[in-house]
Amino acid sequence: MELFVMPAHSPPVLLHLLTPRETEILGLVADGLGNREIAARIGLAEDTVKGYLRSIRTKLGTSRRPVLADMACRAGHAARPKGAAAVRPEISDAETTTLRLLAQGAGAREVAKAQLMSHHTAKKCIRRLLDKMGASDAVHGVSLAWSWHILNADEGARS
C-alpha cells in the first residue's frame, strides 16, 4: 500500500525545499507542539502558522503531522518533545510496528489492517500506547519514539 512507502526523495532533499521559517516550524511540529503553541513560541498569529504549514505540506507532499514529525527527525532534527524527561517505557515489537505505521501516516484503519485487528481495537491500542508513552497525540508519540531511539534503532526495517 503506497501510504506506508516514504517519498522517493530522501527527507534531507525534501527539507531543502523549505525556507528557514518553514524549517523552524517543522521542527516545532516534530517537538509535538500544536499550532497555537507554535504561534506563541515564535511570535506569529495562529493563522500565519497555518499558512506556513499549508506550504510545508505542499512542498513535502503530505498532510499528516506524524509524517512531518518523522521526516524532520529522519533528517536530523533533535526531537525535544514535551514530556521528553519522562522515563522511556518498554515498547513491544507490535507497539514499535504501530509507531512506525503512525510515523508513515497510517490512521487507526491502516493500523488495524496491518495488525490484523478491528478498527475499534486498533483505536484502543493506539490510545493505550500513546498513554503509556505519556504522549498527547500521534505526533507527540512519534517525536518521543525518535527521542528515545525507538524508531531509529533499526533504519533497515523502515522502507
C-alpha positions as CSV (number, residue, x, y, z in Angstrom):
1,M,0.0,0.0,0.0
2,E,1.5,3.3,-1.0
3,L,0.6,5.0,2.2
4,F,3.4,3.2,4.0
5,V,6.1,4.0,1.4
6,M,8.3,7.0,2.1
7,P,8.6,9.5,-0.8
8,A,11.2,8.7,-3.4
9,H,13.3,11.7,-2.4
10,S,15.2,11.4,0.8
11,P,13.9,13.6,3.6
12,P,17.0,15.8,3.6
13,V,16.5,16.6,-0.1
14,L,12.8,17.4,0.5
15,L,13.6,19.5,3.6
16,H,16.0,21.5,1.4
17,L,12.9,22.9,-0.3
18,L,11.8,24.6,2.9
19,T,12.5,28.2,3.9
20,P,14.3,28.8,7.2
21,R,11.0,29.8,8.9
22,E,9.3,26.7,7.5
23,T,12.1,24.5,8.8
24,E,11.8,26.1,12.2
25,I,8.0,25.5,12.2
26,L,8.5,21.9,11.0
27,G,10.9,21.4,14.0
28,L,8.3,22.6,16.4
29,V,5.8,20.3,14.9
30,A,8.3,17.5,15.4
31,D,8.6,18.6,19.0
32,G,4.9,17.8,19.4
33,L,3.6,21.4,19.5
34,G,0.2,22.4,18.2
35,N,-0.5,25.4,16.0
36,R,-1.4,27.7,18.9
37,E,1.8,26.6,20.9
38,I,3.9,27.2,17.8
39,A,2.4,30.6,17.2
40,A,3.0,31.6,20.8
41,R,6.6,30.2,20.8
42,I,7.8,32.2,17.7
43,G,5.5,35.3,18.0
44,L,3.2,34.7,15.0
45,A,-0.5,34.6,14.6
46,E,-2.0,31.2,14.6
47,D,-3.4,31.8,11.1
48,T,0.1,32.6,9.9
49,V,1.4,29.3,11.3
50,K,-1.4,27.5,9.5
51,G,-0.3,29.2,6.3
52,Y,3.3,28.1,6.8
53,L,2.0,24.5,7.5
54,R,0.0,24.5,4.2
55,S,3.2,25.5,2.4
56,I,5.2,22.8,4.2
57,R,2.6,20.1,3.5
58,T,2.5,21.1,-0.2
59,K,6.3,21.1,-0.5
60,L,6.8,17.8,1.3
61,G,3.8,16.1,-0.2
62,T,2.0,15.0,3.0
63,S,-0.8,16.3,5.1
64,R,-0.2,14.1,8.1
65,R,1.5,15.7,11.1
66,P,3.1,12.5,12.3
67,V,4.7,12.1,8.9
68,L,6.0,15.6,9.1
69,A,7.5,14.9,12.5
70,D,9.0,11.7,11.3
71,M,10.6,13.4,8.2
72,A,12.1,16.1,10.4
73,C,13.6,13.6,12.8
74,R,14.9,11.4,10.0
75,A,16.6,14.4,8.5
76,G,18.4,15.0,11.8
77,H,16.1,17.2,13.9
78,A,16.9,16.5,17.5
79,A,13.4,16.0,18.9
80,R,12.7,17.9,22.0
81,P,9.1,16.9,22.6
82,K,7.2,18.0,25.6
83,G,7.4,15.2,28.2
84,A,10.9,14.1,26.9
85,A,12.1,14.0,30.5
86,A,9.7,11.1,31.1
87,V,11.1,7.6,31.5
88,R,11.1,5.5,28.3
89,P,8.6,2.7,28.7
90,E,9.2,-0.9,27.5
91,I,7.7,-1.0,24.0
92,S,6.8,-4.3,22.4
93,D,7.5,-5.3,18.8
94,A,3.8,-4.8,18.0
95,E,3.9,-1.4,19.6
96,T,7.0,-0.4,17.6
97,T,5.3,-1.5,14.4
98,T,2.3,0.7,15.4
99,L,4.6,3.6,16.0
100,R,6.3,3.1,12.6
101,L,2.9,2.9,10.9
102,L,1.8,6.2,12.6
103,A,5.1,7.8,11.6
104,Q,4.3,6.8,8.0
105,G,0.9,8.4,8.1
106,A,-1.3,5.5,9.0
107,G,-4.5,6.0,10.8
108,A,-6.4,3.6,13.0
109,R,-7.9,1.8,10.0
110,E,-4.5,1.1,8.4
111,V,-3.0,0.0,11.8
112,A,-6.0,-2.3,12.2
113,K,-5.4,-3.8,8.7
114,A,-1.6,-4.2,9.3
115,Q,-2.0,-5.6,12.8
116,L,-5.0,-7.9,11.9
117,M,-7.4,-6.4,14.3
118,S,-10.7,-4.4,14.2
119,H,-10.7,-0.7,13.7
120,H,-12.2,-0.3,17.2
121,T,-9.4,-2.4,18.8
122,A,-6.7,-0.5,16.9
123,K,-8.0,2.8,18.2
124,K,-7.9,1.5,21.7
125,C,-4.4,0.0,21.2
126,I,-3.1,3.3,19.8
127,R,-4.5,5.3,22.7
128,R,-3.1,2.9,25.2
129,L,0.3,3.1,23.6
130,L,0.3,6.9,23.5
131,D,-0.9,7.0,27.1
132,K,1.9,4.5,28.1
133,M,4.4,6.8,26.4
134,G,2.9,9.9,28.0
135,A,2.2,11.3,24.5
136,S,-0.7,13.6,23.9
137,D,-1.2,12.5,20.3
138,A,0.4,10.6,17.4
139,V,2.7,13.4,16.5
140,H,4.0,13.6,20.1
141,G,4.3,9.8,20.2
142,V,6.4,9.8,17.0
143,S,8.6,12.5,18.4
144,L,9.0,10.7,21.7
145,A,9.8,7.5,19.8
146,W,12.6,9.3,18.0
147,S,14.0,10.9,21.1
148,W,14.0,7.5,22.8
149,H,15.6,5.9,19.7
150,I,12.7,3.5,19.2
151,L,12.1,4.4,15.5
152,N,15.7,5.0,14.5
153,A,17.0,1.9,16.2
154,D,16.6,-0.2,13.1
155,E,16.6,2.0,10.0
156,G,16.8,-1.1,7.8
157,A,13.3,-2.1,8.8
158,R,11.9,1.3,7.6
159,S,11.4,1.2,3.9
